[in-house]
Amino acid sequence: MEDFKRILIPTDGSVTSEVAVDKGLALARMTGAKVKVLFVVDTMTFRDIPPDELITTLRGHMESKGNEILDEIEERADEMGVELEKSLVNGHPDDIIVEESENFDLIVIGTHGRSGLSRLLVGSITERVVRHAKCPVMVIKTKEE
């Protein structure tokens, strides 16, 4: 376990990612690892829409919510004595996470555990990260409601 000196924990604020955050912070506390928590504003959602006031406002809201989520995680990390860096970036989540993976010993990421048609239609950022990351990936699976 001492090989995990830097842990990346991507989050979107969902219940699934919050479970992964808790597990990742606990692991960091046990190993003394430093953590970077990453929130990606998915700009692919807006790629084919011309930027207007509504899109700009929506993106601003998403960035604001992302910063709130990161601040809450920072408070939890402080309480646990875990050294944490926060990062909010714009882009395609799986691309950003895979790019960041070059600088880490482990990624801790959540998944909904979807299967069948649901997984096919929604896609899986986690699956793409597992396939392409440059470091080991710990997947925290939660049951879909």
Residue pairs with C-beta under 8 A, 6 or more apart in sequence:
1 27
1 30
1 31
2 31
2 32
3 105
4 27
4 28
4 31
4 33
4 105
4 106
5 31
5 32
5 33
5 34
5 105
6 33
6 34
6 35
6 36
6 103
6 104
6 105
6 106
7 24
7 27
7 28
7 33
7 34
7 35
7 36
7 104
7 105
7 106
7 107
7 108
8 35
8 36
8 38
8 97
8 100
8 101
8 103
8 104
8 106
8 107
8 108
8 135
9 20
9 21
9 24
9 25
9 35
9 36
9 37
9 38
9 73
9 107
9 108
9 109
10 17
10 37
10 38
10 39
10 40
10 93
10 97
10 107
10 109
10 129
11 17
11 18
11 20
11 21
11 37
11 38
11 39
11 69
11 70
11 73
12 39
12 40
12 69
12 93
13 39
13 65
13 66
13 69
14 110
15 142
16 110
16 111
16 112
16 140
16 142
17 109
17 110
18 110
19 110
19 140
19 142
20 108
20 109
20 110
20 140
21 37
21 73
21 76
21 108
22 76
23 108
23 138
23 140
24 35
24 108
24 138
25 35
25 73
25 76
25 77
25 80
25 82
26 80
27 33
27 106
27 108
27 138
28 34
28 35
28 77
28 80
28 82
28 83
29 80
29 81
29 82
33 82
33 105
33 106
34 83
34 84
34 85
35 77
35 82
35 83
35 84
35 85
36 84
36 85
36 86
36 87
36 100
36 104
37 70
37 73
37 74
37 77
37 84
37 85
37 86
37 87
38 87
38 88
38 89
38 96
38 97
38 100
39 66
39 67
39 69
39 70
39 86
39 87
39 88
39 89
40 88
40 89
40 90
40 91
40 92
40 93
40 96
40 97
41 59
41 62
41 63
41 66
41 88
41 89
41 90
41 91
42 91
42 92
42 93
43 59
43 90
43 91
43 92
44 92
46 55
46 58
46 59
49 55
59 90
63 88
63 90
66 88
67 88
70 86
70 87
70 88
71 86
73 84
73 86
74 84
74 86
77 83
77 84
78 84
89 96
93 125
94 125
94 128
94 129
94 132
97 107
97 109
97 125
97 129
97 133
98 128
98 129
98 132
98 133
98 134
101 107
101 129
101 132
101 133
101 134
101 135
101 137
102 134
102 135
104 135
105 135
105 136
106 135
106 136
106 137
106 138
107 129
107 133
107 135
107 136
107 137
107 138
108 137
108 138
108 140
109 125
109 126
109 129
109 137
109 138
109 139
109 140
110 126
110 139
110 140
110 141
110 142
111 124
111 126
111 127
111 139
111 140
111 141
111 142
112 142
112 144
113 141
113 142
113 143
113 144
114 122
114 124
114 144
118 144
126 139
129 137
130 137
130 139
